[in-house]
Amino acid sequence: MKPVSRSSQAGHAALETLLVLALLAIVFIPGADSPIRQLINAIASHHQRFTWAISLP
């Protein structure tokens, strides 16, 4: 059996990482009510309430 070089191992790790990130993007990004959109909306809502509260005299 031929030993695997470090550059080949690094290439495999990069490919696996890319695959996992692509799958996560497919799961989280699409859709009108996606988890990412819900998170962004929650942060925006919290920021709006926070800035309103600190603007009070």
PDBQT receptor file of N, H, CA, C and O in Angstrom, charges set to zero:
ATOM      1  N   MET A   1       0.838  -1.178   0.000  1.00  0.00    +0.000 N 
ATOM      2  CA  MET A   1       0.000   0.000   0.000  1.00  0.00    +0.000 C 
ATOM      3  C   MET A   1       0.887   1.248   0.000  1.00  0.00    +0.000 C 
ATOM      4  O   MET A   1       1.859   1.326   0.752  1.00  0.00    +0.000 OA
ATOM      5  N   LYS A   2       0.557   2.188  -0.820  1.00  0.00    +0.000 N 
ATOM      6  H   LYS A   2      -0.232   2.125  -1.431  1.00  0.00    +0.000 HD
ATOM      7  CA  LYS A   2       1.331   3.417  -0.967  1.00  0.00    +0.000 C 
ATOM      8  C   LYS A   2       0.945   4.414   0.133  1.00  0.00    +0.000 C 
ATOM      9  O   LYS A   2      -0.244   4.639   0.362  1.00  0.00    +0.000 OA
ATOM     10  N   PRO A   3       1.932   5.018   0.821  1.00  0.00    +0.000 N 
ATOM     11  CA  PRO A   3       1.610   6.000   1.855  1.00  0.00    +0.000 C 
ATOM     12  C   PRO A   3       0.968   7.257   1.244  1.00  0.00    +0.000 C 
ATOM     13  O   PRO A   3       1.290   7.656   0.125  1.00  0.00    +0.000 OA
ATOM     14  N   VAL A   4       0.077   7.850   1.990  1.00  0.00    +0.000 N 
ATOM     15  H   VAL A   4      -0.185   7.526   2.899  1.00  0.00    +0.000 HD
ATOM     16  CA  VAL A   4      -0.632   9.054   1.538  1.00  0.00    +0.000 C 
ATOM     17  C   VAL A   4       0.174  10.277   1.963  1.00  0.00    +0.000 C 
ATOM     18  O   VAL A   4       0.602  10.378   3.113  1.00  0.00    +0.000 OA
ATOM     19  N   SER A   5       0.379  11.201   1.031  1.00  0.00    +0.000 N 
ATOM     20  H   SER A   5       0.032  11.118   0.097  1.00  0.00    +0.000 HD
ATOM     21  CA  SER A   5       1.173  12.397   1.339  1.00  0.00    +0.000 C 
ATOM     22  C   SER A   5       0.356  13.399   2.147  1.00  0.00    +0.000 C 
ATOM     23  O   SER A   5      -0.873  13.332   2.179  1.00  0.00    +0.000 OA
ATOM     24  N   ARG A   6       1.048  14.322   2.796  1.00  0.00    +0.000 N 
ATOM     25  H   ARG A   6       2.046  14.376   2.770  1.00  0.00    +0.000 HD
ATOM     26  CA  ARG A   6       0.390  15.353   3.597  1.00  0.00    +0.000 C 
ATOM     27  C   ARG A   6      -0.500  16.250   2.741  1.00  0.00    +0.000 C 
ATOM     28  O   ARG A   6      -1.597  16.620   3.160  1.00  0.00    +0.000 OA
ATOM     29  N   SER A   7      -0.032  16.600   1.547  1.00  0.00    +0.000 N 
ATOM     30  H   SER A   7       0.859  16.299   1.207  1.00  0.00    +0.000 HD
ATOM     31  CA  SER A   7      -0.823  17.488   0.699  1.00  0.00    +0.000 C 
ATOM     32  C   SER A   7      -2.118  16.806   0.261  1.00  0.00    +0.000 C 
ATOM     33  O   SER A   7      -3.149  17.460   0.105  1.00  0.00    +0.000 OA
ATOM     34  N   SER A   8      -2.056  15.496   0.065  1.00  0.00    +0.000 N 
ATOM     35  H   SER A   8      -1.218  14.965   0.192  1.00  0.00    +0.000 HD
ATOM     36  CA  SER A   8      -3.253  14.757  -0.299  1.00  0.00    +0.000 C 
ATOM     37  C   SER A   8      -4.237  14.727   0.863  1.00  0.00    +0.000 C 
ATOM     38  O   SER A   8      -5.444  14.866   0.666  1.00  0.00    +0.000 OA
ATOM     39  N   GLN A   9      -3.715  14.545   2.077  1.00  0.00    +0.000 N 
ATOM     40  H   GLN A   9      -2.735  14.432   2.237  1.00  0.00    +0.000 HD
ATOM     41  CA  GLN A   9      -4.572  14.553   3.264  1.00  0.00    +0.000 C 
ATOM     42  C   GLN A   9      -5.198  15.929   3.456  1.00  0.00    +0.000 C 
ATOM     43  O   GLN A   9      -6.376  16.030   3.796  1.00  0.00    +0.000 OA
ATOM     44  N   ALA A  10      -4.431  16.977   3.244  1.00  0.00    +0.000 N 
ATOM     45  H   ALA A  10      -3.473  16.895   2.967  1.00  0.00    +0.000 HD
ATOM     46  CA  ALA A  10      -4.957  18.336   3.384  1.00  0.00    +0.000 C 
ATOM     47  C   ALA A  10      -6.034  18.588   2.340  1.00  0.00    +0.000 C 
ATOM     48  O   ALA A  10      -7.029  19.255   2.624  1.00  0.00    +0.000 OA
ATOM     49  N   GLY A  11      -5.848  18.072   1.159  1.00  0.00    +0.000 N 
ATOM     50  H   GLY A  11      -5.039  17.530   0.928  1.00  0.00    +0.000 HD
ATOM     51  CA  GLY A  11      -6.850  18.222   0.111  1.00  0.00    +0.000 C 
ATOM     52  C   GLY A  11      -8.146  17.524   0.458  1.00  0.00    +0.000 C 
ATOM     53  O   GLY A  11      -9.230  18.043   0.192  1.00  0.00    +0.000 OA
ATOM     54  N   HIS A  12      -8.035  16.336   1.058  1.00  0.00    +0.000 N 
ATOM     55  H   HIS A  12      -7.155  15.914   1.275  1.00  0.00    +0.000 HD
ATOM     56  CA  HIS A  12      -9.225  15.598   1.470  1.00  0.00    +0.000 C 
ATOM     57  C   HIS A  12      -9.950  16.333   2.592  1.00  0.00    +0.000 C 
ATOM     58  O   HIS A  12     -11.179  16.394   2.596  1.00  0.00    +0.000 OA
ATOM     59  N   ALA A  13      -9.216  16.882   3.527  1.00  0.00    +0.000 N 
ATOM     60  H   ALA A  13      -8.218  16.833   3.524  1.00  0.00    +0.000 HD
ATOM     61  CA  ALA A  13      -9.830  17.624   4.633  1.00  0.00    +0.000 C 
ATOM     62  C   ALA A  13     -10.540  18.872   4.108  1.00  0.00    +0.000 C 
ATOM     63  O   ALA A  13     -11.635  19.202   4.564  1.00  0.00    +0.000 OA
ATOM     64  N   ALA A  14      -9.925  19.560   3.158  1.00  0.00    +0.000 N 
ATOM     65  H   ALA A  14      -9.036  19.292   2.788  1.00  0.00    +0.000 HD
ATOM     66  CA  ALA A  14     -10.546  20.751   2.585  1.00  0.00    +0.000 C 
ATOM     67  C   ALA A  14     -11.817  20.378   1.832  1.00  0.00    +0.000 C 
ATOM     68  O   ALA A  14     -12.815  21.096   1.901  1.00  0.00    +0.000 OA
ATOM     69  N   LEU A  15     -11.785  19.275   1.122  1.00  0.00    +0.000 N 
ATOM     70  H   LEU A  15     -10.975  18.692   1.065  1.00  0.00    +0.000 HD
ATOM     71  CA  LEU A  15     -12.958  18.813   0.383  1.00  0.00    +0.000 C 
ATOM     72  C   LEU A  15     -14.086  18.435   1.337  1.00  0.00    +0.000 C 
ATOM     73  O   LEU A  15     -15.245  18.765   1.085  1.00  0.00    +0.000 OA
ATOM     74  N   GLU A  16     -13.762  17.751   2.419  1.00  0.00    +0.000 N 
ATOM     75  H   GLU A  16     -12.820  17.483   2.624  1.00  0.00    +0.000 HD
ATOM     76  CA  GLU A  16     -14.778  17.379   3.403  1.00  0.00    +0.000 C 
ATOM     77  C   GLU A  16     -15.387  18.621   4.043  1.00  0.00    +0.000 C 
ATOM     78  O   GLU A  16     -16.602  18.691   4.227  1.00  0.00    +0.000 OA
ATOM     79  N   THR A  17     -14.557  19.595   4.383  1.00  0.00    +0.000 N 
ATOM     80  H   THR A  17     -13.569  19.538   4.234  1.00  0.00    +0.000 HD
ATOM     81  CA  THR A  17     -15.053  20.836   4.972  1.00  0.00    +0.000 C 
ATOM     82  C   THR A  17     -15.970  21.565   4.000  1.00  0.00    +0.000 C 
ATOM     83  O   THR A  17     -17.029  22.053   4.396  1.00  0.00    +0.000 OA
ATOM     84  N   LEU A  18     -15.582  21.642   2.750  1.00  0.00    +0.000 N 
ATOM     85  H   LEU A  18     -14.722  21.246   2.428  1.00  0.00    +0.000 HD
ATOM     86  CA  LEU A  18     -16.404  22.291   1.734  1.00  0.00    +0.000 C 
ATOM     87  C   LEU A  18     -17.744  21.581   1.583  1.00  0.00    +0.000 C 
ATOM     88  O   LEU A  18     -18.778  22.233   1.434  1.00  0.00    +0.000 OA
ATOM     89  N   LEU A  19     -17.735  20.269   1.621  1.00  0.00    +0.000 N 
ATOM     90  H   LEU A  19     -16.895  19.739   1.743  1.00  0.00    +0.000 HD
ATOM     91  CA  LEU A  19     -18.962  19.497   1.499  1.00  0.00    +0.000 C 
ATOM     92  C   LEU A  19     -19.903  19.761   2.671  1.00  0.00    +0.000 C 
ATOM     93  O   LEU A  19     -21.105  19.940   2.476  1.00  0.00    +0.000 OA
ATOM     94  N   VAL A  20     -19.363  19.786   3.877  1.00  0.00    +0.000 N 
ATOM     95  H   VAL A  20     -18.386  19.641   4.035  1.00  0.00    +0.000 HD
ATOM     96  CA  VAL A  20     -20.183  20.045   5.061  1.00  0.00    +0.000 C 
ATOM     97  C   VAL A  20     -20.769  21.451   5.003  1.00  0.00    +0.000 C 
ATOM     98  O   VAL A  20     -21.950  21.633   5.301  1.00  0.00    +0.000 OA
ATOM     99  N   LEU A  21     -19.975  22.445   4.629  1.00  0.00    +0.000 N 
ATOM    100  H   LEU A  21     -19.015  22.297   4.387  1.00  0.00    +0.000 HD
ATOM    101  CA  LEU A  21     -20.471  23.812   4.528  1.00  0.00    +0.000 C 
ATOM    102  C   LEU A  21     -21.538  23.944   3.449  1.00  0.00    +0.000 C 
ATOM    103  O   LEU A  21     -22.513  24.674   3.631  1.00  0.00    +0.000 OA
ATOM    104  N   ALA A  22     -21.367  23.253   2.339  1.00  0.00    +0.000 N 
ATOM    105  H   ALA A  22     -20.576  22.660   2.192  1.00  0.00    +0.000 HD
ATOM    106  CA  ALA A  22     -22.370  23.285   1.271  1.00  0.00    +0.000 C 
ATOM    107  C   ALA A  22     -23.682  22.669   1.747  1.00  0.00    +0.000 C 
ATOM    108  O   ALA A  22     -24.756  23.199   1.462  1.00  0.00    +0.000 OA
ATOM    109  N   LEU A  23     -23.601  21.564   2.464  1.00  0.00    +0.000 N 
ATOM    110  H   LEU A  23     -22.728  21.134   2.696  1.00  0.00    +0.000 HD
ATOM    111  CA  LEU A  23     -24.819  20.944   2.987  1.00  0.00    +0.000 C 
ATOM    112  C   LEU A  23     -25.511  21.841   4.004  1.00  0.00    +0.000 C 
ATOM    113  O   LEU A  23     -26.738  21.938   4.010  1.00  0.00    +0.000 OA
ATOM    114  N   LEU A  24     -24.744  22.494   4.857  1.00  0.00    +0.000 N 
ATOM    115  H   LEU A  24     -23.747  22.416   4.852  1.00  0.00    +0.000 HD
ATOM    116  CA  LEU A  24     -25.334  23.427   5.819  1.00  0.00    +0.000 C 
ATOM    117  C   LEU A  24     -26.011  24.593   5.108  1.00  0.00    +0.000 C 
ATOM    118  O   LEU A  24     -27.090  25.025   5.513  1.00  0.00    +0.000 OA
ATOM    119  N   ALA A  25     -25.390  25.099   4.061  1.00  0.00    +0.000 N 
ATOM    120  H   ALA A  25     -24.514  24.748   3.731  1.00  0.00    +0.000 HD
ATOM    121  CA  ALA A  25     -25.983  26.199   3.292  1.00  0.00    +0.000 C 
ATOM    122  C   ALA A  25     -27.297  25.751   2.656  1.00  0.00    +0.000 C 
ATOM    123  O   ALA A  25     -28.265  26.511   2.640  1.00  0.00    +0.000 OA
ATOM    124  N   ILE A  26     -27.338  24.545   2.142  1.00  0.00    +0.000 N 
ATOM    125  H   ILE A  26     -26.551  23.928   2.155  1.00  0.00    +0.000 HD
ATOM    126  CA  ILE A  26     -28.561  24.032   1.531  1.00  0.00    +0.000 C 
ATOM    127  C   ILE A  26     -29.673  23.904   2.573  1.00  0.00    +0.000 C 
ATOM    128  O   ILE A  26     -30.840  24.163   2.279  1.00  0.00    +0.000 OA
ATOM    129  N   VAL A  27     -29.306  23.506   3.785  1.00  0.00    +0.000 N 
ATOM    130  H   VAL A  27     -28.358  23.296   4.024  1.00  0.00    +0.000 HD
ATOM    131  CA  VAL A  27     -30.305  23.306   4.834  1.00  0.00    +0.000 C 
ATOM    132  C   VAL A  27     -30.799  24.631   5.406  1.00  0.00    +0.000 C 
ATOM    133  O   VAL A  27     -31.998  24.792   5.631  1.00  0.00    +0.000 OA
ATOM    134  N   PHE A  28     -29.894  25.584   5.647  1.00  0.00    +0.000 N 
ATOM    135  H   PHE A  28     -28.920  25.453   5.464  1.00  0.00    +0.000 HD
ATOM    136  CA  PHE A  28     -30.260  26.789   6.384  1.00  0.00    +0.000 C 
ATOM    137  C   PHE A  28     -30.667  27.988   5.535  1.00  0.00    +0.000 C 
ATOM    138  O   PHE A  28     -31.486  28.787   5.990  1.00  0.00    +0.000 OA
ATOM    139  N   ILE A  29     -30.146  28.149   4.348  1.00  0.00    +0.000 N 
ATOM    140  H   ILE A  29     -29.482  27.500   3.979  1.00  0.00    +0.000 HD
ATOM    141  CA  ILE A  29     -30.358  29.374   3.586  1.00  0.00    +0.000 C 
ATOM    142  C   ILE A  29     -31.713  29.454   2.883  1.00  0.00    +0.000 C 
ATOM    143  O   ILE A  29     -32.396  30.465   3.045  1.00  0.00    +0.000 OA
ATOM    144  N   PRO A  30     -32.141  28.454   2.115  1.00  0.00    +0.000 N 
ATOM    145  CA  PRO A  30     -33.340  28.630   1.292  1.00  0.00    +0.000 C 
ATOM    146  C   PRO A  30     -34.621  28.783   2.105  1.00  0.00    +0.000 C 
ATOM    147  O   PRO A  30     -34.697  28.374   3.264  1.00  0.00    +0.000 OA
ATOM    148  N   GLY A  31     -35.609  29.373   1.476  1.00  0.00    +0.000 N 
ATOM    149  H   GLY A  31     -35.547  29.706   0.535  1.00  0.00    +0.000 HD
ATOM    150  CA  GLY A  31     -36.923  29.480   2.087  1.00  0.00    +0.000 C 
ATOM    151  C   GLY A  31     -37.181  30.841   2.703  1.00  0.00    +0.000 C 
ATOM    152  O   GLY A  31     -36.265  31.521   3.164  1.00  0.00    +0.000 OA
ATOM    153  N   ALA A  32     -38.435  31.219   2.699  1.00  0.00    +0.000 N 
ATOM    154  H   ALA A  32     -39.180  30.667   2.323  1.00  0.00    +0.000 HD
ATOM    155  CA  ALA A  32     -38.826  32.524   3.242  1.00  0.00    +0.000 C 
ATOM    156  C   ALA A  32     -38.704  32.553   4.761  1.00  0.00    +0.000 C 
ATOM    157  O   ALA A  32     -38.403  33.599   5.336  1.00  0.00    +0.000 OA
ATOM    158  N   ASP A  33     -38.932  31.423   5.415  1.00  0.00    +0.000 N 
ATOM    159  H   ASP A  33     -39.176  30.573   4.948  1.00  0.00    +0.000 HD
ATOM    160  CA  ASP A  33     -38.893  31.383   6.881  1.00  0.00    +0.000 C 
ATOM    161  C   ASP A  33     -37.757  30.476   7.344  1.00  0.00    +0.000 C 
ATOM    162  O   ASP A  33     -37.937  29.640   8.230  1.00  0.00    +0.000 OA
ATOM    163  N   SER A  34     -36.603  30.647   6.742  1.00  0.00    +0.000 N 
ATOM    164  H   SER A  34     -36.457  31.326   6.022  1.00  0.00    +0.000 HD
ATOM    165  CA  SER A  34     -35.454  29.804   7.071  1.00  0.00    +0.000 C 
ATOM    166  C   SER A  34     -34.904  30.163   8.454  1.00  0.00    +0.000 C 
ATOM    167  O   SER A  34     -35.148  31.265   8.944  1.00  0.00    +0.000 OA
ATOM    168  N   PRO A  35     -34.177  29.263   9.079  1.00  0.00    +0.000 N 
ATOM    169  CA  PRO A  35     -33.591  29.551  10.394  1.00  0.00    +0.000 C 
ATOM    170  C   PRO A  35     -32.674  30.774  10.382  1.00  0.00    +0.000 C 
ATOM    171  O   PRO A  35     -32.637  31.529  11.354  1.00  0.00    +0.000 OA
ATOM    172  N   ILE A  36     -31.938  30.973   9.292  1.00  0.00    +0.000 N 
ATOM    173  H   ILE A  36     -31.968  30.360   8.503  1.00  0.00    +0.000 HD
ATOM    174  CA  ILE A  36     -31.058  32.147   9.218  1.00  0.00    +0.000 C 
ATOM    175  C   ILE A  36     -31.898  33.422   9.195  1.00  0.00    +0.000 C 
ATOM    176  O   ILE A  36     -31.571  34.392   9.879  1.00  0.00    +0.000 OA
ATOM    177  N   ARG A  37     -32.979  33.427   8.412  1.00  0.00    +0.000 N 
ATOM    178  H   ARG A  37     -33.245  32.639   7.856  1.00  0.00    +0.000 HD
ATOM    179  CA  ARG A  37     -33.868  34.590   8.332  1.00  0.00    +0.000 C 
ATOM    180  C   ARG A  37     -34.504  34.858   9.688  1.00  0.00    +0.000 C 
ATOM    181  O   ARG A  37     -34.634  36.017  10.083  1.00  0.00    +0.000 OA
ATOM    182  N   GLN A  38     -34.905  33.813  10.412  1.00  0.00    +0.000 N 
ATOM    183  H   GLN A  38     -34.800  32.872  10.092  1.00  0.00    +0.000 HD
ATOM    184  CA  GLN A  38     -35.482  33.985  11.745  1.00  0.00    +0.000 C 
ATOM    185  C   GLN A  38     -34.464  34.603  12.697  1.00  0.00    +0.000 C 
ATOM    186  O   GLN A  38     -34.808  35.478  13.491  1.00  0.00    +0.000 OA
ATOM    187  N   LEU A  39     -33.217  34.156  12.622  1.00  0.00    +0.000 N 
ATOM    188  H   LEU A  39     -32.937  33.445  11.977  1.00  0.00    +0.000 HD
ATOM    189  CA  LEU A  39     -32.167  34.706  13.475  1.00  0.00    +0.000 C 
ATOM    190  C   LEU A  39     -31.929  36.182  13.163  1.00  0.00    +0.000 C 
ATOM    191  O   LEU A  39     -31.808  36.998  14.077  1.00  0.00    +0.000 OA
ATOM    192  N   ILE A  40     -31.861  36.526  11.888  1.00  0.00    +0.000 N 
ATOM    193  H   ILE A  40     -31.959  35.864  11.145  1.00  0.00    +0.000 HD
ATOM    194  CA  ILE A  40     -31.642  37.919  11.490  1.00  0.00    +0.000 C 
ATOM    195  C   ILE A  40     -32.806  38.789  11.966  1.00  0.00    +0.000 C 
ATOM    196  O   ILE A  40     -32.592  39.890  12.473  1.00  0.00    +0.000 OA
ATOM    197  N   ASN A  41     -34.036  38.297  11.803  1.00  0.00    +0.000 N 
ATOM    198  H   ASN A  41     -34.210  37.402  11.391  1.00  0.00    +0.000 HD
ATOM    199  CA  ASN A  41     -35.203  39.051  12.251  1.00  0.00    +0.000 C 
ATOM    200  C   ASN A  41     -35.203  39.243  13.766  1.00  0.00    +0.000 C 
ATOM    201  O   ASN A  41     -35.564  40.316  14.250  1.00  0.00    +0.000 OA
ATOM    202  N   ALA A  42     -34.808  38.227  14.514  1.00  0.00    +0.000 N 
ATOM    203  H   ALA A  42     -34.515  37.355  14.121  1.00  0.00    +0.000 HD
ATOM    204  CA  ALA A  42     -34.752  38.334  15.973  1.00  0.00    +0.000 C 
ATOM    205  C   ALA A  42     -33.710  39.359  16.407  1.00  0.00    +0.000 C 
ATOM    206  O   ALA A  42     -33.960  40.150  17.316  1.00  0.00    +0.000 OA
ATOM    207  N   ILE A  43     -32.548  39.349  15.766  1.00  0.00    +0.000 N 
ATOM    208  H   ILE A  43     -32.345  38.706  15.028  1.00  0.00    +0.000 HD
ATOM    209  CA  ILE A  43     -31.502  40.320  16.103  1.00  0.00    +0.000 C 
ATOM    210  C   ILE A  43     -31.961  41.730  15.760  1.00  0.00    +0.000 C 
ATOM    211  O   ILE A  43     -31.744  42.658  16.540  1.00  0.00    +0.000 OA
ATOM    212  N   ALA A  44     -32.595  41.900  14.598  1.00  0.00    +0.000 N 
ATOM    213  H   ALA A  44     -32.771  41.147  13.965  1.00  0.00    +0.000 HD
ATOM    214  CA  ALA A  44     -33.079  43.220  14.193  1.00  0.00    +0.000 C 
ATOM    215  C   ALA A  44     -34.145  43.730  15.158  1.00  0.00    +0.000 C 
ATOM    216  O   ALA A  44     -34.141  44.904  15.531  1.00  0.00    +0.000 OA
ATOM    217  N   SER A  45     -35.045  42.858  15.556  1.00  0.00    +0.000 N 
ATOM    218  H   SER A  45     -35.048  41.905  15.254  1.00  0.00    +0.000 HD
ATOM    219  CA  SER A  45     -36.102  43.249  16.490  1.00  0.00    +0.000 C 
ATOM    220  C   SER A  45     -35.514  43.651  17.844  1.00  0.00    +0.000 C 
ATOM    221  O   SER A  45     -35.911  44.659  18.429  1.00  0.00    +0.000 OA
ATOM    222  N   HIS A  46     -34.570  42.856  18.331  1.00  0.00    +0.000 N 
ATOM    223  H   HIS A  46     -34.248  42.037  17.856  1.00  0.00    +0.000 HD
ATOM    224  CA  HIS A  46     -33.925  43.176  19.608  1.00  0.00    +0.000 C 
ATOM    225  C   HIS A  46     -33.182  44.504  19.521  1.00  0.00    +0.000 C 
ATOM    226  O   HIS A  46     -33.254  45.318  20.441  1.00  0.00    +0.000 OA
ATOM    227  N   HIS A  47     -32.480  44.722  18.439  1.00  0.00    +0.000 N 
ATOM    228  H   HIS A  47     -32.421  44.060  17.692  1.00  0.00    +0.000 HD
ATOM    229  CA  HIS A  47     -31.731  45.967  18.268  1.00  0.00    +0.000 C 
ATOM    230  C   HIS A  47     -32.680  47.164  18.229  1.00  0.00    +0.000 C 
ATOM    231  O   HIS A  47     -32.389  48.205  18.819  1.00  0.00    +0.000 OA
ATOM    232  N   GLN A  48     -33.807  47.024  17.542  1.00  0.00    +0.000 N 
ATOM    233  H   GLN A  48     -34.044  46.179  17.063  1.00  0.00    +0.000 HD
ATOM    234  CA  GLN A  48     -34.776  48.112  17.453  1.00  0.00    +0.000 C 
ATOM    235  C   GLN A  48     -35.335  48.444  18.839  1.00  0.00    +0.000 C 
ATOM    236  O   GLN A  48     -35.436  49.619  19.193  1.00  0.00    +0.000 OA
ATOM    237  N   ARG A  49     -35.698  47.429  19.628  1.00  0.00    +0.000 N 
ATOM    238  H   ARG A  49     -35.616  46.475  19.340  1.00  0.00    +0.000 HD
ATOM    239  CA  ARG A  49     -36.217  47.673  20.977  1.00  0.00    +0.000 C 
ATOM    240  C   ARG A  49     -35.145  48.257  21.886  1.00  0.00    +0.000 C 
ATOM    241  O   ARG A  49     -35.436  49.123  22.711  1.00  0.00    +0.000 OA
ATOM    242  N   PHE A  50     -33.911  47.791  21.744  1.00  0.00    +0.000 N 
ATOM    243  H   PHE A  50     -33.675  47.088  21.074  1.00  0.00    +0.000 HD
ATOM    244  CA  PHE A  50     -32.812  48.288  22.568  1.00  0.00    +0.000 C 
ATOM    245  C   PHE A  50     -32.544  49.761  22.276  1.00  0.00    +0.000 C 
ATOM    246  O   PHE A  50     -32.416  50.563  23.202  1.00  0.00    +0.000 OA
ATOM    247  N   THR A  51     -32.460  50.121  20.998  1.00  0.00    +0.000 N 
ATOM    248  H   THR A  51     -32.564  49.470  20.246  1.00  0.00    +0.000 HD
ATOM    249  CA  THR A  51     -32.185  51.516  20.656  1.00  0.00    +0.000 C 
ATOM    250  C   THR A  51     -33.345  52.425  21.049  1.00  0.00    +0.000 C 
ATOM    251  O   THR A  51     -33.130  53.582  21.408  1.00  0.00    +0.000 OA
ATOM    252  N   TRP A  52     -34.577  51.908  20.985  1.00  0.00    +0.000 N 
ATOM    253  H   TRP A  52     -34.751  50.968  20.693  1.00  0.00    +0.000 HD
ATOM    254  CA  TRP A  52     -35.726  52.702  21.433  1.00  0.00    +0.000 C 
ATOM    255  C   TRP A  52     -35.610  52.949  22.932  1.00  0.00    +0.000 C 
ATOM    256  O   TRP A  52     -35.838  54.066  23.395  1.00  0.00    +0.000 OA
ATOM    257  N   ALA A  53     -35.260  51.922  23.688  1.00  0.00    +0.000 N 
ATOM    258  H   ALA A  53     -35.075  51.014  23.311  1.00  0.00    +0.000 HD
ATOM    259  CA  ALA A  53     -35.175  52.043  25.147  1.00  0.00    +0.000 C 
ATOM    260  C   ALA A  53     -34.072  53.017  25.574  1.00  0.00    +0.000 C 
ATOM    261  O   ALA A  53     -34.271  53.789  26.512  1.00  0.00    +0.000 OA
ATOM    262  N   ILE A  54     -32.931  52.998  24.914  1.00  0.00    +0.000 N 
ATOM    263  H   ILE A  54     -32.769  52.371  24.152  1.00  0.00    +0.000 HD
ATOM    264  CA  ILE A  54     -31.860  53.901  25.333  1.00  0.00    +0.000 C 
ATOM    265  C   ILE A  54     -32.076  55.324  24.828  1.00  0.00    +0.000 C 
ATOM    266  O   ILE A  54     -31.396  56.248  25.274  1.00  0.00    +0.000 OA
ATOM    267  N   SER A  55     -33.025  55.510  23.896  1.00  0.00    +0.000 N 
ATOM    268  H   SER A  55     -33.578  54.759  23.534  1.00  0.00    +0.000 HD
ATOM    269  CA  SER A  55     -33.286  56.864  23.419  1.00  0.00    +0.000 C 
ATOM    270  C   SER A  55     -34.252  57.629  24.323  1.00  0.00    +0.000 C 
ATOM    271  O   SER A  55     -34.433  58.837  24.167  1.00  0.00    +0.000 OA
ATOM    272  N   LEU A  56     -34.870  56.919  25.271  1.00  0.00    +0.000 N 
ATOM    273  H   LEU A  56     -34.723  55.938  25.398  1.00  0.00    +0.000 HD
ATOM    274  CA  LEU A  56     -35.797  57.582  26.189  1.00  0.00    +0.000 C 
ATOM    275  C   LEU A  56     -35.029  58.508  27.127  1.00  0.00    +0.000 C 
ATOM    276  O   LEU A  56     -33.897  58.217  27.512  1.00  0.00    +0.000 OA
ATOM    277  N   PRO A  57     -35.664  59.637  27.493  1.00  0.00    +0.000 N 
ATOM    278  CA  PRO A  57     -34.968  60.573  28.396  1.00  0.00    +0.000 C 
ATOM    279  C   PRO A  57     -34.814  60.028  29.799  1.00  0.00    +0.000 C 
ATOM    280  O   PRO A  57     -34.252  60.699  30.664  1.00  0.00    +0.000 OA
TER     281      PRO A  57
